[in-house]
């Protein structure tokens, strides 16, 4: 079988044809990154999203960035609040605000909303996390402020239990679980308070506006998720990083399910988080394995979740060997291609796994092609950050 028979140029027509080939119209269309900070992939993503908005009825975009910081971007996109420079600085985590493609996306979404009644929405779907985690203060206090009494504690008591934010966000906890306060008496008390606040929210949903209800739910799941994450940060066992990785993706999946309520949406994040199967990642002398956010969200959404993995051909001086999946895809006549991954899995027999000199690049796993709906392939990535 000619590989060109299972691929097409990556353009609007190709994206629409891909959607029509799926068993159901997805509420979430995941576009994965094989490597963060590939400028050309960001540009491709923007083109795909514009087509989805203008021709396929998509109205939401979600990115692997802090869900609470994302509220700043969503406010700007919907109302014009804030200066674009400030929005890019305060509205993204992981340095994603420095991305030219992200800046252009936010600018375009705001311009679209100025001219249309049906508004676009922007979401971050990651937790307030790096390898360490933020204080639960913002999520807990914002949730507390949206609820009506009787409340489980006074604002002063909540503030005292939270204490200084830097005792939560200490980066050294990533290496030393003994530095974490996640299993302290204060943290245990806060977990009970968070549970009480979530239960109270369930009883007060009718009195909240749609926007306040949406934000309260976000604050609730973020507060609970962060306190669980901090609890695991204090774990000194060998399972610590596996559990932390699983907790992070569980938080992502909860946010993705909330985004699906506004669907259909394009979701942009690392392949490891959006794939349908377990994620595997080496860390020191360990190999971590956990269920990805895409696997969890897909278990709930079924055919309403679709996943496009990305893959890169030549990156800098790192060219894929011809017997790898990326090497085979490099023979396609187009610089940007959209490939039917399941047909590819049937057609290529025993391809070699690619070993990239770029440790930040995660090559396609030949054994898992049949778990992917499609592959966005860039034959040569010219903008790497």
C-alpha positions in Angstrom: 0.0 0.0 0.0 1.3 3.4 -1.0 1.7 5.6 2.2 0.2 8.5 0.3 -3.1 6.6 0.2 -3.5 7.0 4.0 -2.3 10.7 4.2 -3.3 14.0 2.8 -1.9 17.6 3.0 -2.7 19.3 6.3 -5.2 21.9 5.4 -8.8 22.9 6.2 -10.2 20.4 3.7 -8.1 17.6 5.2 -9.2 18.4 8.7 -12.8 18.4 7.8 -12.4 15.1 5.9 -10.7 13.6 9.0 -13.6 14.7 11.2 -16.1 13.0 8.9 -14.1 9.8 9.0 -14.6 9.5 12.8 -17.4 7.3 14.2 -18.8 10.3 16.1 -18.4 14.1 16.2 -15.9 14.7 19.0 -16.6 17.0 21.9 -12.8 17.2 22.4 -10.3 17.0 19.6 -6.9 16.6 21.1 -3.8 17.8 19.2 -0.7 16.5 20.8 2.8 17.9 21.0 5.7 15.5 20.6 7.8 18.3 22.0 6.9 21.6 23.6 7.9 25.0 22.0 7.9 24.0 18.4 6.9 27.3 16.8 5.8 25.8 13.5 3.4 23.3 15.3 1.9 26.3 17.1 1.3 28.0 13.8 -0.3 24.8 12.4 -2.5 24.5 15.5 -3.7 28.1 14.9 -4.6 27.4 11.3 -6.5 24.2 12.4 -8.4 26.0 15.1 -9.4 28.9 12.8 -10.8 26.3 10.3 -12.6 24.5 13.1 -14.2 27.7 14.3 -15.2 29.0 10.8 -16.3 25.7 9.3 -17.0 23.1 12.0 -18.7 25.0 14.8 -15.9 24.8 17.3 -16.1 27.5 20.0 -13.5 26.5 22.6 -9.8 26.2 22.9 -7.9 24.5 25.8 -4.1 24.4 26.3 -1.8 22.6 28.8 -1.4 25.6 31.0 -2.5 26.6 34.5 -6.3 26.5 34.7 -6.6 29.4 37.1 -4.2 31.6 35.1 -6.3 30.7 32.0 -9.2 32.7 33.5 -7.1 35.9 32.7 -7.0 34.9 29.1 -10.6 33.9 28.9 -11.7 37.3 30.4 -9.6 39.1 27.8 -10.9 37.0 24.9 -14.5 37.5 26.0 -14.5 41.1 27.3 -11.2 42.7 26.2 -10.1 43.0 29.8 -6.4 43.7 30.2 -3.6 44.7 27.9 -2.4 41.9 25.6 1.2 42.0 27.0 -0.1 41.7 30.5 -2.5 38.9 29.6 0.3 36.9 28.0 2.5 37.3 31.1 -0.2 36.5 33.7 -2.5 34.2 31.8 -0.1 31.3 31.0 2.2 29.0 33.0 5.3 27.0 31.8 6.5 30.1 29.9 3.9 29.5 27.2 3.0 33.1 27.3 6.3 33.8 25.5 5.1 31.8 22.5 4.5 33.9 19.4 1.9 31.4 18.2 0.0 31.6 21.6 0.0 35.4 21.4 -1.4 35.3 17.8 -4.0 32.8 18.9 -5.2 35.1 21.8 -5.2 38.1 19.5 -7.3 36.3 16.9 -9.8 34.9 19.4 -10.4 38.4 20.8 -10.8 39.9 17.3 -13.2 37.1 16.4 -15.3 37.8 19.5 -15.5 41.5 18.7 -17.2 40.7 15.5 -19.5 37.7 16.4 -22.3 37.2 18.9 -21.4 33.5 19.5 -18.3 33.8 21.6 -15.1 31.8 21.7 -13.8 30.5 25.1 -10.2 29.9 26.3 -9.3 27.4 28.9 -6.2 26.2 30.7 -6.5 22.5 31.6 -3.3 21.9 33.6 -3.3 22.4 37.4 -1.3 25.2 39.0 1.7 22.8 38.9 5.3 22.5 37.8 7.2 19.6 39.4 6.2 21.3 42.6 2.8 22.9 43.2 1.3 26.3 44.0 -0.5 27.1 47.3 -4.1 26.2 47.4 -4.9 29.7 48.6 -6.3 31.2 45.4 -8.6 28.3 44.7 -9.8 27.9 48.3 -10.4 31.5 49.1 -12.1 32.1 45.7 -14.4 29.2 46.3 -15.1 30.3 49.9 -16.0 33.8 48.6 -18.6 32.4 46.2 -20.5 30.4 48.9 -23.1 31.5 51.4 -23.1 30.6 55.1 -22.9 28.7 57.3 -19.3 28.0 56.3 -17.0 25.5 57.9 -14.5 28.1 59.2 -14.0 31.9 59.4 -11.9 33.7 56.7 -9.3 34.4 59.4 -9.1 30.7 60.3 -8.7 29.8 56.7 -6.0 32.4 56.2 -4.1 31.1 59.3 -4.2 27.5 58.1 -2.9 28.4 54.7 -0.1 30.5 56.1 2.6 32.0 53.8 2.3 30.8 50.2 6.0 30.1 49.9 5.8 27.2 52.3 3.6 25.5 49.8 5.4 26.5 46.6 8.9 25.7 47.8 10.6 24.2 44.7 12.9 22.1 46.9 9.9 19.9 47.7 10.3 18.4 44.2 13.6 16.8 45.3 13.0 16.4 49.1 9.6 15.1 50.3 10.6 16.1 53.9 10.3 19.8 52.8 6.6 19.4 51.9 3.9 20.4 54.3 1.3 18.3 52.5 0.8 16.0 55.5 1.0 18.6 58.2 -1.8 19.1 60.7 -2.8 22.3 58.8 -2.9 20.5 55.5 -5.0 17.7 56.9 -7.4 20.3 58.3 -7.6 22.2 55.0 -8.4 18.9 53.1 -11.5 18.6 55.4 -12.5 22.2 54.9 -12.1 21.8 51.1 -14.4 18.7 51.3 -16.9 20.7 53.3 -16.8 23.6 50.8 -17.3 21.3 47.8 -20.3 19.6 49.6 -21.7 23.1 50.3 -21.3 24.1 46.7 -23.4 21.1 45.6 -26.2 22.5 47.7 -25.9 26.1 46.4 -25.6 25.7 42.7 -29.1 27.1 42.0 -28.3 30.4 43.6 -25.2 31.0 41.5 -25.1 32.6 38.0 -23.8 30.4 35.2 -20.4 32.1 35.3 -20.1 31.9 39.1 -21.2 28.3 39.1 -18.6 27.4 36.4 -15.8 29.2 38.3 -16.9 27.8 41.6 -16.6 24.3 40.2 -13.2 25.1 38.8 -12.0 26.4 42.2 -13.4 23.4 43.9 -11.7 20.7 41.8 -8.5 22.7 41.8 -8.4 23.2 45.6 -9.1 19.5 46.2 -6.6 18.4 43.5 -3.8 20.7 44.8 -4.3 19.5 48.4 -4.1 15.9 47.2 -1.0 16.7 45.2 0.7 18.3 48.2 -0.2 15.3 50.2 1.6 13.1 47.7 4.6 15.5 47.6 5.3 14.5 51.2 5.4 10.8 50.2 8.9 9.4 50.6 8.2 6.0 48.9 9.5 4.9 45.5 6.0 5.3 44.1 6.0 9.1 44.8 6.6 10.4 41.2 4.2 7.8 39.7 1.5 9.0 42.0 2.2 12.6 41.4 2.1 12.2 37.7 -1.1 10.3 37.9 -2.7 13.0 40.1 -1.6 15.7 37.7 -3.2 13.9 34.8 -6.4 13.2 36.8 -6.7 16.9 37.5 -6.2 17.6 33.7 -8.8 15.1 32.9 -11.3 16.7 35.2 -10.7 20.0 33.6 -11.1 18.5 30.1 -14.4 17.0 31.0 -15.5 20.5 32.1 -14.3 21.9 28.8 -16.3 19.2 26.9 -19.4 20.8 28.5 -18.8 23.8 26.2 -17.7 21.6 23.3 -16.7 21.0 20.7 -13.2 22.1 21.6 -9.7 21.9 20.3 -7.3 20.7 23.1 -3.5 21.3 22.7 -1.0 19.6 25.0 1.8 17.1 25.1 1.2 13.7 23.4 2.0 12.1 26.8 -1.0 13.8 28.4 -3.5 13.5 25.5 -2.9 10.0 24.3 -5.5 7.3 25.0 -3.1 4.8 26.7 -0.8 4.8 29.7 2.1 7.3 29.6 5.6 6.0 30.2 8.5 8.3 31.0 12.0 7.7 32.3 13.0 9.6 35.5 16.4 9.0 36.9 16.7 5.3 37.5 12.9 4.8 37.4 10.4 4.3 34.6 7.1 6.0 35.5 3.9 4.7 34.1 0.4 6.2 34.7 -2.9 6.7 33.0 -2.9 9.8 30.9 -5.5 12.6 31.0 -6.6 11.6 27.5 -7.1 8.0 28.6 -9.2 9.1 31.6 -11.2 11.7 29.6 -11.6 9.1 26.8 -13.0 6.5 29.2 -15.8 9.0 30.0 -16.4 10.4 26.6 -15.8 7.4 24.4 -16.0 8.2 20.7 -16.6 11.8 21.6 -12.9 12.1 22.3 -10.5 12.0 19.3 -6.7 12.3 19.4 -4.2 13.6 16.8 -0.6 12.9 17.8 2.1 15.1 16.3 5.4 13.8 15.0 8.4 15.6 13.6 10.8 14.6 10.9 14.1 16.4 10.8 14.7 18.7 13.8 17.9 20.6 13.6 20.6 18.1 12.7 18.5 15.2 14.0 17.0 13.3 11.1 14.9 10.1 11.6 16.4 6.8 10.3 14.4 5.6 7.2 13.0 2.5 9.0 11.3 4.5 11.8 7.7 5.7 11.6 9.0 9.3 11.3 11.4 8.2 8.6 8.6 6.5 6.6 6.4 9.6 7.0 9.3 11.8 5.8 8.8 10.2 2.3 5.4 11.9 2.0 5.4 14.7 -0.6 4.0 17.4 1.7 5.8 19.4 4.4 2.7 19.2 6.6 0.6 16.0 6.5 -2.4 14.5 8.2 -2.1 10.7 8.4 -4.7 8.1 9.2 -2.9 6.4 12.1 -4.8 3.1 12.2 -4.2 2.5 8.5 -0.6 3.4 9.0 -0.4 0.8 11.8 -1.7 -1.8 9.4 0.6 -0.8 6.6 4.0 -0.5 8.3 5.4 -3.8 9.6 7.9 -3.8 12.5 9.2 -0.3 12.2 12.2 0.5 14.4 11.6 2.8 17.3 13.2 6.2 16.8 15.9 7.4 19.3 16.2 11.1 19.1 19.2 13.2 20.2 16.7 15.8 21.4 15.8 14.5 24.9 12.7 16.8 24.8 11.3 15.0 21.8 9.1 12.0 22.4 9.0 9.9 19.2 5.9 8.0 18.1 5.7 4.5 19.6 5.3 2.1 16.7 3.4 -0.4 19.0 0.7 2.1 19.8 -0.2 3.6 16.5 -3.5 1.8 16.6 -4.5 3.8 19.7 -4.2 7.1 17.8 -6.9 8.5 15.4 -4.4 10.5 13.3 -0.9 12.0 13.1 0.0 15.6 12.3 3.4 15.2 10.7 5.8 18.1 10.1 8.6 16.8 7.8 11.0 19.4 9.0 10.5 21.5 12.2 12.2 24.8 11.6 11.3 26.7 14.8 12.4 25.0 18.1 12.4 26.8 21.4 
